[in-house]
Amino acid sequence: MGLGGEWGKSPFESKHVKQAHDVIDSALACGINSFDHADIYTMGKAEQVFGEVLKARPELRENILIQSKCGIVFEDEQGPKRFDFSKQYLLSSVDGILNRLNTDYIDILLLHRPDPLMDAHEVAEAFSILKNSGKVKHFGVSNQNSHQMKLLQHALEVPLVANQIELNLTHLDFLEDAVLANNPQAKDLSFATGTMEYCQLNNVQVQAWGSLCQGILTGKSLLNQPVHIQQTAALVNKLAADYQTSPEAILLAFLMRHPAKIQPIIGTTNSMRIKGCAQASQIELSREHWYSLFVTARGCELP
């Protein structure tokens, strides 16, 4: 999402293409070969600059996994910001994605945000066309709960392979859903109950967007942040020293310790942070350290 320059109509520049080269090289050097896109990121320019890299270095394509998302329509002369999972929109969106990325196929297509007007059978028709044409290998969703996935999966001939959700140390409702079972506090949760369990039962990879908490716990100013956030940042840095790793790696290791085998989407375009994130695969938090992070970040002891 950080590629391609500003979120506006101004075209990308050569410096943005160079940045894309640098980011891809930094990731690959660390063993990271999966790249997450969406057709709306920087108004399509994120995919365009990535496509410029593939145009210049086509040999990269067979060594990387590319996923993209579609279904969000920004406000225009026809209506307000909206979601669109209609067959025609999905088909045309994928054609646009492939054109911008300068590739014949993407490995995974995700539906970006739930569309209340979704006709599951119509989506299934679109997926079938995309699969049979070779334009998309696998399909998934983003920001969906277990019931929405069940409805869609019922109409599909292929399995949903991923669900991308905001999960991190400052968005803990995915864990509160588990520990607040049979507790009146559960009524205040914003996370749909059973989503993590559904994904585990059905081999749906849980992908965590926002996994680095926008830098709040890894160096960004803590001025005016609540006490529990300040304490969490201090604990993250202490554990980074104890495990001889980066603070970013601690944030990701917290997610990756979950039995759902969460795959973090790191988002950063900073080469040093990419390197720091890659260290997460080299550590496993102890149960005690994992719970220390959880309890500190939630701001009170467990029930």
C-alpha positions as CSV (number, residue, x, y, z in Angstrom):
1,M,0.0,0.0,0.0
2,G,3.0,2.3,0.4
3,L,4.1,2.0,-3.2
4,G,3.3,4.4,-6.0
5,G,3.4,7.8,-4.2
6,E,0.4,9.8,-3.0
7,W,-3.2,8.8,-2.9
8,G,-4.3,11.1,-5.7
9,K,-4.6,11.4,-9.5
10,S,-1.0,12.5,-10.1
11,P,1.0,9.9,-12.0
12,F,3.8,7.9,-10.5
13,E,7.4,8.9,-11.1
14,S,10.6,7.2,-11.7
15,K,11.6,7.5,-8.0
16,H,8.5,5.4,-7.2
17,V,9.5,2.7,-9.6
18,K,13.0,2.7,-8.0
19,Q,11.4,2.4,-4.6
20,A,9.4,-0.7,-5.8
21,H,12.7,-2.3,-7.0
22,D,14.3,-1.6,-3.6
23,V,11.4,-2.9,-1.6
24,I,11.1,-6.1,-3.7
25,D,14.9,-6.7,-3.5
26,S,14.9,-6.1,0.3
27,A,12.0,-8.6,0.8
28,L,13.5,-11.3,-1.4
29,A,16.9,-10.9,0.3
30,C,15.2,-11.7,3.6
31,G,13.3,-14.7,2.2
32,I,10.0,-12.9,1.9
33,N,8.4,-13.7,-1.5
34,S,4.7,-13.0,-1.1
35,F,3.4,-9.5,-2.1
36,D,0.0,-8.2,-1.1
37,H,-1.8,-5.7,-3.3
38,A,-5.2,-4.2,-3.8
39,D,-6.6,-2.4,-6.9
40,I,-7.3,0.7,-4.8
41,Y,-3.9,1.1,-3.2
42,T,-2.6,4.6,-4.1
43,M,-5.4,4.7,-6.7
44,G,-3.9,1.8,-8.7
45,K,-0.4,3.2,-8.7
46,A,1.0,0.6,-6.2
47,E,0.2,-2.1,-8.7
48,Q,1.5,0.0,-11.6
49,V,5.0,0.5,-10.2
50,F,5.2,-3.1,-9.2
51,G,4.2,-4.0,-12.8
52,E,7.1,-1.7,-14.0
53,V,9.5,-3.9,-12.0
54,L,8.1,-7.1,-13.5
55,K,8.3,-5.5,-17.0
56,A,12.0,-4.8,-16.5
57,R,12.7,-8.1,-14.7
58,P,10.2,-10.7,-15.9
59,E,12.3,-13.5,-14.4
60,L,11.1,-12.4,-10.9
61,R,7.5,-13.6,-11.6
62,E,8.0,-17.3,-11.2
63,N,9.8,-16.8,-7.9
64,I,7.2,-14.7,-6.1
65,L,3.6,-15.0,-5.0
66,I,1.2,-12.1,-5.8
67,Q,-2.2,-11.5,-4.3
68,S,-4.5,-8.6,-4.9
69,K,-7.9,-7.5,-3.6
70,C,-10.9,-5.9,-5.3
71,G,-14.5,-5.0,-4.6
72,I,-14.2,-1.4,-3.2
73,V,-15.5,1.4,-5.5
74,F,-14.7,4.9,-4.5
75,E,-17.3,7.7,-4.8
76,D,-17.9,8.8,-8.3
77,E,-20.6,10.4,-10.5
78,Q,-22.7,7.3,-10.2
79,G,-22.8,7.1,-6.4
80,P,-21.1,7.1,-3.0
81,K,-18.2,4.8,-1.9
82,R,-19.6,1.3,-2.1
83,F,-18.7,-2.4,-2.5
84,D,-19.4,-4.4,-5.6
85,F,-19.1,-8.2,-5.9
86,S,-21.1,-8.4,-9.1
87,K,-19.8,-10.9,-11.7
88,Q,-19.0,-8.2,-14.3
89,Y,-17.3,-6.0,-11.8
90,L,-15.1,-8.8,-10.5
91,L,-14.1,-9.9,-14.0
92,S,-13.3,-6.3,-15.1
93,S,-11.4,-5.6,-11.8
94,V,-9.1,-8.6,-12.4
95,D,-8.4,-7.6,-15.9
96,G,-7.4,-4.2,-14.5
97,I,-5.2,-5.8,-11.9
98,L,-3.4,-8.0,-14.4
99,N,-2.8,-5.0,-16.7
100,R,-1.4,-2.8,-14.0
101,L,0.8,-5.6,-12.6
102,N,2.0,-6.6,-16.1
103,T,1.3,-10.3,-15.4
104,D,-0.9,-12.9,-16.9
105,Y,-2.1,-14.2,-13.6
106,I,-2.3,-13.6,-9.9
107,D,-1.8,-16.3,-7.3
108,I,-4.6,-15.2,-5.0
109,L,-7.6,-12.9,-5.4
110,L,-9.3,-11.6,-2.2
111,L,-12.7,-9.9,-1.9
112,H,-11.7,-6.7,-0.1
113,R,-14.6,-5.9,2.1
114,P,-18.0,-7.6,2.6
115,D,-20.7,-6.5,0.1
116,P,-24.2,-6.8,1.6
117,L,-25.6,-7.2,-1.9
118,M,-23.4,-10.2,-2.6
119,D,-25.0,-13.0,-4.5
120,A,-22.8,-16.0,-3.6
121,H,-23.7,-17.9,-6.8
122,E,-22.8,-14.9,-8.9
123,V,-19.4,-14.6,-7.2
124,A,-18.9,-18.4,-7.8
125,E,-19.6,-17.8,-11.5
126,A,-17.0,-15.1,-11.7
127,F,-14.5,-17.2,-9.7
128,S,-15.0,-20.2,-12.1
129,I,-14.4,-18.0,-15.2
130,L,-11.2,-16.5,-13.6
131,K,-10.0,-19.9,-12.5
132,N,-10.6,-21.6,-15.8
133,S,-9.0,-18.8,-17.8
134,G,-5.9,-19.1,-15.7
135,K,-6.1,-15.5,-14.6
136,V,-6.4,-16.4,-10.9
137,K,-5.1,-19.5,-9.1
138,H,-6.7,-19.3,-5.7
139,F,-9.4,-17.2,-4.0
140,G,-10.0,-15.7,-0.6
141,V,-11.7,-12.9,1.3
142,S,-10.7,-10.0,3.5
143,N,-12.5,-8.6,6.6
144,Q,-15.2,-11.3,6.6
145,N,-16.6,-13.3,9.5
146,S,-17.3,-17.1,9.6
147,H,-20.9,-16.8,8.5
148,Q,-20.0,-14.8,5.4
149,M,-17.3,-17.3,4.5
150,K,-19.7,-20.2,5.0
151,L,-22.3,-18.6,2.7
152,L,-19.7,-18.0,0.0
153,Q,-18.0,-21.3,0.3
154,H,-21.4,-23.1,0.0
155,A,-21.6,-21.8,-3.6
156,L,-18.0,-22.3,-4.6
157,E,-16.4,-25.4,-6.2
158,V,-12.9,-24.3,-4.9
159,P,-11.9,-23.6,-1.3
160,L,-11.4,-20.2,0.1
161,V,-7.7,-20.1,1.0
162,A,-7.3,-16.9,3.0
163,N,-9.0,-14.3,5.1
164,Q,-7.2,-11.0,5.7
165,I,-8.2,-9.3,9.0
166,E,-6.8,-6.5,11.1
167,L,-5.0,-8.3,13.9
168,N,-2.3,-6.9,16.2
169,L,-1.4,-6.0,19.7
170,T,-3.7,-2.9,19.6
171,H,-6.6,-4.8,18.0
172,L,-7.0,-7.7,20.4
173,D,-10.7,-8.6,20.0
174,F,-9.7,-11.7,18.0
175,L,-8.2,-13.0,21.3
176,E,-10.9,-11.5,23.6
177,D,-13.4,-13.5,21.7
178,A,-11.8,-16.6,23.1
179,V,-11.0,-15.5,26.7
180,L,-14.3,-13.7,27.3
181,A,-16.5,-16.7,26.5
182,N,-19.3,-16.9,29.2
183,N,-18.4,-13.3,30.3
184,P,-20.7,-10.3,30.0
185,Q,-17.8,-8.2,28.7
186,A,-18.0,-10.1,25.4
187,K,-21.0,-8.0,24.4
188,D,-18.6,-5.1,23.7
189,L,-16.4,-7.0,21.2
190,S,-16.2,-5.8,17.6
191,F,-14.8,-9.1,16.4
192,A,-17.2,-11.7,15.0
193,T,-17.1,-14.7,17.3
194,G,-15.9,-18.0,15.8
195,T,-14.0,-16.5,12.9
196,M,-10.6,-17.8,14.0
197,E,-12.0,-21.2,14.7
198,Y,-13.7,-21.4,11.4
199,C,-10.5,-20.6,9.6
200,Q,-8.6,-23.2,11.5
201,L,-11.2,-25.9,10.9
202,N,-11.3,-25.2,7.2
203,N,-7.7,-24.6,6.4
204,V,-8.2,-20.9,5.7
205,Q,-5.0,-19.0,6.1
206,V,-5.5,-16.0,8.5
207,Q,-3.6,-13.0,7.2
208,A,-3.1,-10.1,9.6
209,W,-3.1,-6.6,8.1
210,G,-2.0,-3.7,10.3
211,S,0.3,-6.2,12.1
212,L,2.9,-3.5,13.0
213,C,0.4,-1.3,14.7
214,Q,1.5,1.7,12.5
215,G,4.7,1.9,14.5
216,I,3.1,2.9,17.8
217,L,4.9,0.1,19.6
218,T,8.2,0.2,17.8
219,G,9.5,3.7,18.0
220,K,6.7,6.2,17.1
221,S,6.1,8.9,19.7
222,L,4.0,7.7,22.7
223,L,3.0,11.2,23.6
224,N,-0.7,11.2,24.7
225,Q,-0.9,7.5,24.4
226,P,-2.7,5.6,27.2
227,V,-0.6,4.0,29.9
228,H,-1.1,0.5,28.8
229,I,0.1,1.3,25.3
230,Q,3.2,2.9,26.8
231,Q,3.8,-0.1,28.9
232,T,3.3,-2.4,26.0
233,A,5.9,-0.5,23.9
234,A,8.3,-0.8,26.8
235,L,7.7,-4.6,27.1
236,V,8.1,-5.1,23.3
237,N,11.5,-3.4,23.5
238,K,12.5,-5.4,26.5
239,L,11.6,-8.7,24.9
240,A,13.4,-7.6,21.7
241,A,16.6,-7.2,23.8
242,D,16.0,-10.5,25.6
243,Y,15.4,-12.4,22.3
244,Q,18.2,-10.5,20.6
245,T,15.9,-9.4,17.8
246,S,14.0,-6.4,16.5
247,P,10.8,-4.9,18.1
248,E,9.0,-5.6,14.8
249,A,9.9,-9.2,15.1
250,I,8.3,-9.4,18.6
251,L,5.0,-7.9,17.3
252,L,4.9,-10.5,14.5
253,A,6.0,-13.4,16.7
254,F,3.1,-12.6,18.9
255,L,0.7,-13.2,16.0
256,M,2.6,-16.1,14.6
257,R,2.5,-17.9,18.0
258,H,-1.3,-18.3,17.6
259,P,-2.3,-21.9,16.6
260,A,-4.1,-20.5,13.5
261,K,-0.6,-19.9,12.1
262,I,-1.3,-16.3,11.3
263,Q,0.6,-14.8,8.4
264,P,1.4,-11.2,9.0
265,I,1.1,-8.6,6.2
266,I,3.9,-6.2,7.2
267,G,3.1,-3.3,4.8
268,T,6.2,-1.4,5.4
269,T,8.4,-0.1,2.5
270,N,11.3,0.6,4.8
271,S,14.2,-1.8,4.0
272,M,15.5,-1.9,7.6
273,R,12.0,-2.6,9.0
274,I,11.6,-5.4,6.4
275,K,14.8,-6.9,7.6
276,G,13.6,-6.6,11.2
277,C,10.3,-8.2,10.4
278,A,12.0,-11.2,8.7
279,Q,13.7,-12.0,12.1
280,A,10.3,-13.1,13.4
281,S,10.6,-16.5,11.7
282,Q,13.7,-17.2,13.8
283,I,12.1,-16.9,17.3
284,E,9.1,-18.4,19.2
285,L,7.8,-16.6,22.2
286,S,7.4,-18.6,25.3
287,R,3.9,-19.0,26.6
288,E,4.7,-16.7,29.5
289,H,6.1,-13.9,27.3
290,W,3.1,-14.2,24.9
291,Y,0.7,-13.8,27.8
292,S,2.7,-10.9,29.2
293,L,2.3,-9.1,25.9
294,F,-1.4,-10.0,25.8
295,V,-2.2,-8.9,29.3
296,T,-0.2,-5.7,29.1
297,A,-1.7,-4.7,25.8
298,R,-5.3,-5.3,27.1
299,G,-4.6,-3.1,30.1
300,C,-5.9,-5.5,32.8
301,E,-5.6,-9.0,34.0
302,L,-7.5,-11.9,32.3
303,P,-10.9,-12.9,33.7
